[in-house]
């Protein structure tokens, strides 16, 4: 039936204003309302999923970027620590030698391979401290050493200079710095003066480096370590300033150092390094990309940003890490945008399907009305067919209009209409025939099964039997076209019965619902796609309709809470039971705020799942209200973020481990730095001690030097130096420091001496303890850790070097480097003492008579001159006594020369016993001896000479068991200044007195009687 006929039957006029179409009526139509609602719900779900996915994605990137920043900071700290160790090594080179030449410095730097092993160091150099008055002399010396055009720049007279003397690698750019006065640059000057006063490494402020090879200018810093003159103390500020020799420095180029440390991060992270705590152009030391926006730019808004501090040599650097535009573009094209696009497409498709579905509904109602009218017309015709025959005139007047109306509806209807009787098609309209691909004449009289699918015939018969009792019924079926194709149809059959209740006809309205089925299929597919998107994003949906009370929950929601694929009675109270008690109040407060007016709220909380496992969820609630402000729908999205939380916990754990590793590395570096400083100090002390030992002329001086320096090297510890006696049976203590030790010890009391190698004992319970240590530390005091080192020289044991170490809480065994240092110290002392002994032995041989042990004539001449000069200056007396053995030639002839040697040796020993400390006894030659008696008046000299003469007479000399008889001597005395003012005149005067004693009968003492004239 045409729409106009239906509208007329419903009391509406075709073409009236109520049927016209415009924009306002479109928005007022219910299909738009349903489609907009569907699109809004889909859009809200899509935005929630997209926001959660993007937040989760960004959180992962932030965590990864923070870890990269910590790793980079650790690498930078380690790299700068290597640079500091490099400077300490260069300082040790200057400390170990008296002077470093240019070729030695070049060889040293080339061996370091700084280009490969220390990326970032542009130059390693030495700047000498030059006082203002020494400028010309310094420039002349540098020109003689291979730099003919060397001059201190900038020119001008200043109080002090710090010109670059050595610089390597000697590239053209570095060569231009030779002679440059570092004190003229403010940043470098501040660093040099601070390093000089602190005796430690100092890093300068920002220095703009000269570009080379067409590269852009780079920023850098200069690391400086002061060098002090050898054998000069640098304990106080004044001493350090006075002892300054120069500086070793490393020029650090930031671009090379950072690019080597962060090569793999260059495309993802922009790195900025700033001096101090302020981030600005003025304090910027380095920026990875000069084209990227600066952090202090108001428009700067990176996706990822991390700031950390780096403390190097007392200077604070701020490290700024941020994502690059390339990295953010990659993040922007991530899966969150895929979720957004997919959600928008699905939401639009869902809205279109809802529009089509709702748009068809009014047409179906209209057709339902028309179908009912058609059935009523059937019944009307059947009830009045007798009237058509019996009351022809009246019937014609009333039935013809009804028949015409029925025929118009039947012929013009755009849906299929058929009249069935005895299961055959008695009448069909054009739409029914066209729907099935037949003509009207081909269908009339045919069985209805012709157009019904075989599998649907049985169902159709069953429905007919059921429907006959109800009068009419509607169902879906499958019909077959003439070409054999099948299509779904919606069938409405009305049964027309007579007055006796007998079925006369069946009126069938048939509608092709292929388009509707396709829409329904697409709607199902869209719903499934949306469900897959939600499930792939692991988002659970919980929807509550306050008007209808309907609750919609997704399978993902049940799985998040550990219920598998579903739970019939899910509600808000059950949800709160799963929330951990500590988080329950905050979650419920957010829900209450939403009910009072908030549109959305977010929450994160811990949950206890149904299987008793724990997890984390993220939720976002959205509350929809009607125009009156009443809540009509609640949608809550819940995502399982347990893995993200675990990842964050793992990142925090890794950060803690990283911080711990940084702290450990820092502690190790500080310990290593302290060890280097201690080693450096020890090397200086050892160098000073070695120099002093080489200058010592006596063992007493050497022992005093050893005692003083060992007290410094082993502060708070005890030790001693023992030397082997000539008998090789025992050792005597010559030097000690700290606690008391034995004066003498036997060689077999020490394991080091018995084994001829170093002996170390750390624990008295497990190690072998030397007897001299055990005896010194009697119970209950346990022996401390100690080290015994046999001192050897020329394959001969000279003595023992013994060091005891104080016990400290948590102290470990002696470090190998410390043990080796003590062994080296012992070897240096051994060598110095052996050399000193050798020098003393050679000296004794040159000034001593080997037979008598007295000084020889050569020593006598020099010693007498010194004593006479001293006596003349001080105005004191001295005397020379010349002695001759009486009848010595006769004794030699009678008893032999060996007997004569015995006599001379005995007289030598007697004279040694008769003189005082300042006196000198010499063998003048043959059987003659000379004594120089210091600070003695003439009469006292005579008495001492008499005692010597009497002592010689009392000697009982025996040779080869033969008595040699009584021995006598004659003595001649000459006094200063009475008998002469020079050695020669005094010797002549004494010789004359001796001659007089000889002529006077021998065995007597004679004094010179006449004064010799002074020499001119």
Secondary structure as UniProt FT lines:
FT   HELIX           3..9
FT   TURN            10..11
FT   TURN            14..15
FT   HELIX           17..19
FT   HELIX           23..28
FT   HELIX           30..96
FT   HELIX           102..112
FT   HELIX           114..117
FT   TURN            119..120
FT   STRAND          121..131
FT   HELIX           132..134
FT   HELIX           135..144
FT   TURN            145..146
FT   TURN            148..149
FT   STRAND          160..168
FT   HELIX           172..175
FT   TURN            176..179
FT   STRAND          180..181
FT   HELIX           182..184
FT   HELIX           186..198
FT   STRAND          202..203
FT   STRAND          207..209
FT   TURN            213..214
FT   STRAND          218..228
FT   TURN            230..231
FT   HELIX           237..243
FT   STRAND          244..253
FT   HELIX           254..261
FT   HELIX           263..265
FT   TURN            266..268
FT   STRAND          269..275
FT   TURN            276..277
FT   TURN            281..283
FT   STRAND          284..287
FT   TURN            290..291
FT   TURN            295..296
FT   TURN            298..299
FT   STRAND          305..312
FT   TURN            313..314
FT   STRAND          315..323
FT   HELIX           325..332
FT   HELIX           335..383
FT   HELIX           385..390
FT   HELIX           392..412
FT   STRAND          416..421
FT   TURN            422..423
FT   STRAND          424..428
FT   HELIX           430..436
FT   HELIX           440..443
FT   TURN            444..445
FT   HELIX           448..450
FT   HELIX           454..470
FT   STRAND          472..480
FT   TURN            482..483
FT   STRAND          486..497
FT   TURN            499..500
FT   STRAND          503..512
FT   HELIX           514..536
FT   TURN            537..538
FT   STRAND          539..545
FT   TURN            546..548
FT   STRAND          551..553
FT   HELIX           555..560
FT   TURN            561..562
FT   TURN            564..565
FT   TURN            568..569
FT   HELIX           572..578
FT   HELIX           581..596
FT   STRAND          600..608
FT   TURN            610..611
FT   STRAND          614..625
FT   TURN            627..628
FT   STRAND          631..640
FT   HELIX           642..695
FT   HELIX           699..713
FT   TURN            714..716
FT   STRAND          718..724
FT   TURN            726..727
FT   STRAND          730..737
FT   STRAND          744..746
FT   HELIX           747..749
FT   HELIX           751..755
FT   STRAND          759..761
FT   TURN            764..766
FT   HELIX           771..776
FT   TURN            779..780
FT   STRAND          786..793
FT   TURN            794..795
FT   STRAND          796..804
FT   TURN            809..810
FT   HELIX           816..847
FT   TURN            850..852
FT   HELIX           857..874
FT   STRAND          878..885
FT   TURN            886..887
FT   HELIX           888..895
FT   HELIX           897..914
FT   TURN            917..918
FT   STRAND          920..925
FT   TURN            926..927
FT   STRAND          928..934
FT   HELIX           938..953
FT   STRAND          958..959
FT   TURN            960..961
FT   STRAND          962..963
FT   STRAND          969..976
FT   TURN            977..978
FT   HELIX           983..999
FT   TURN            1000..1001
FT   STRAND          1005..1007
//
